[in-house]
């Protein structure tokens, strides 16, 4: 295999941060709020778990800091049990 010395730059997805931090899921337009844990997170998504299984529609809001009012809107891509 011949090489002319040029390298091809491979674009990779940013690594997920593994942090397992406490957060809050808000559903029903802010009516229902449940505690959860963010298992890992990246610019493209997050994996969260809850202590109990509860009904989450296709959209929710995720708050990662207890004293922070900013909620990140999220779309549910998949779900399995408490994850």
Secondary structure, DSSP 8 states (H G I E B T S, - for coil): ----S-----------EEEEEEEEEEEGGGTEEEEEEEEEEETTEEEEE-SS-----SEEEEE-STT----EEEE-----TT-
